């Protein structure tokens, strides 16, 4: 878990290790996060990349014996920590320069040490004078899992809907409503994993829910629940509780 100093910017740290001798075929699902991933495999050199926001499902392969350590970011980090333009990175990847943040292949031997090193680096990068409207806006967006209407968010942070959407499109490449829809889809995965195929997340009806799930995953809720061969990696990573 990120420290209190990073809680507005960092969602989580995570790791994946494919210990088998075969590539693992997966489907990436939109989750409202940006990820910086450091990885290596026997047939691939050490690599650092930024994965932009996803708005659609996409196939991914985790090569045999690959090790991946990563940090996932909330959107406020784009402006106040990363200082990287991501509006053009929807469903895309940006290769990061060698030596990014001083991370090396050796740092991928110990996950706890990796988290400590990146936490110290990111804390040093936080910019001062954060706009309190933006801070409150994102607090509301994340705490509600994207279920609040744009009009209500606008009223509660005293910031016009037009200005908010301009900010979202310029900085992130999509509207606030589109982003909230992705967060609501992600929240629905927790219900689906438990076998609850119609979650209480303000969907108009079950048909609307199924349509939204299929839009972002390419599959209906029943197929997601079965998750054969851990095909949907985001779903596999979620706790059942």
Secondary structure, DSSP 8 states (H G I E B T S, - for coil): ---GGGTTTEEEEEEEE--SSS-EEEEE---S-EEEEEEEETTEEEEEEEE---SS-EEEEE-TT-EEEEEEE-THHIIIII----TT-TT-EEE--TTGGG--GGGGG-HHHHHHHHHHHHHHH--SS--HHHHHHHHHHHHTTT-S-HHHHHHHHT--HHHHHHHHHHHHSS-HHHHHHHHHHHHHHHHHHTT-SS-SS--SSHHHHHHHHHHHHSS-HHHHHH-GGG-BHHHHHS---
